[in-house]
Amino acid sequence: MTAVRLGQHPGYDRFVIEFGGGVPSYTVTPQSTTVFSRSPRGDQVTLEGSSGALIVIHSISNWTAYTGPTSALPRYVSLRQVLQVENFEGYQQWALGLEGTPCLRVSTLASPSRLVVDIAA
């Protein structure tokens, strides 16, 4: 993992994770709450917004190399807050605090490799 970026566009907000190699395995799961568990500690954190999404990335080689930001409070229309809730033994989890019912579009891009989550405004 080399970078995390946020963006606001007409009609949607965007969360992007960039990788130095290919995009590893991932899941993106919407949820009806903004409460997330930090792993492996198990404590809970509540993000801004009325709903959320959890991004789980696994089989990350060199998972300790990322030194960029692990949280953001953009307060965009749909994307309200971002927090890395796990970075442990090749697994990363990113929690998104969202406003409204999450309508997500997930895609991957190449050159460079990226996982892209668009949240409809």
N, C-alpha and C positions, 0 to 999 in steps of 0.2 A: 504494500500500500504506500503510495507516494503523496497523495493530496486529497483533501476534502474541500468541496466548494458548494456554495449556495447561490441561488439566483432567483430573481423575480422577473417574470415575463408576462405579457398580456394573456390573461386567462389561466395561468398556472404558475406555481412556484416549483423550484427544482433543487434536488439534493444529489450531489455527484461524489462518488468515491473513485479515485484514479489508482491504477495499479501499474507497477513496473513490468510485470509479466502479463499473462492472460488473466481474465476475470475468474477468481476462484468460485467454488460452489456457494450459493446464497439462497436465502428465502426472505421474502418481504411479506409480513403479516399485519394487516390492519387490525386495530382493536378499538373497542368502544370507550376506553379510558386512557388517561394520560399517566397512569401509575405503572412504573416499570421496576423490575428487580435488577439490582446490580449483581453481576456474577464475577467471581465466585463468592463474594461476601454475603449476598442474600438480603441486604438491606434494600428498602424501597425508596424511590424518588418519584416525585410528581412534577411533570413538566407543564408549561403553559399550554392552554388550548382546551378543547372539549373532547378530543379523541386522539388516537395515536397510531403509530405504525412502528413495528420492530423489524430491523434489518439484521439478519444473522449471516455472517460470512465465515466460512470455515475452510480448513486446509490452507491457511495463509502461511507461506514460507517466509521466514525472517519477520515474524509478527511483532518483534520488539523494535524494528527499525523506524517505524513511523513516529515522528516527533512533532507533528503539526498540531493544530488546535483539536481539542476533543469535545468542545462545546461551542454553541453559538446561540444567540438570542436575537434572531433577525426580526421577529414580530411582523413577518409578511402577512398577507391576507390569509393564506392557508397554512403555511409553515411558520409556526410560532417559535419553536425551540428545538435544538438538536443537542444530544448528549451521548457520548460513547459510554455504554454501561458495562461493557466487558472487553478486555484485551488480554487473553490468557491462553497460552499453549495452542496457538494457531487459530483461535476463535476470536472474532470481534462481533460485538452487538452495538448497534446504533439505534437509539430511541428518538423518534420524531414526535414532538407535540404538535398536533394539528387542530385547526379550527373547523368545526362542522364535521359532516360525515365524510370519511376519507374516500376519495375517488382517485385511485392511484394508477399510473401507467409506469411499468417497470421495463427497462430495456438495457441492452449493453451496446457499447460502441467500441471501435478499434482505433488504433493509431492516435493517441495512446489508449490502452484498455481502460474502460470505465463502466461502472454500474450507475445507471441513471434512474432516479425516482422522481417522476413528475406528479405533483399534487394539484388537482383542478381547483381553481379559485371559485 
